[in-house]
Amino acid sequence: MGGEILLISILCFSMVLIGLSIGFLLLKVQG
């Protein structure tokens, strides 16, 4: 069970990182 929780947390963290990087790129392109 611990492995599943770790996997889910890593997935959520990577999704947040991808969202932040995409938002940053969009801001740089528009600015």
Buried (B, 14 or more C-beta within 10 A) or exposed (E): EEEEEEEEEEEEEEEEEEEEEEEEEEEEEEE
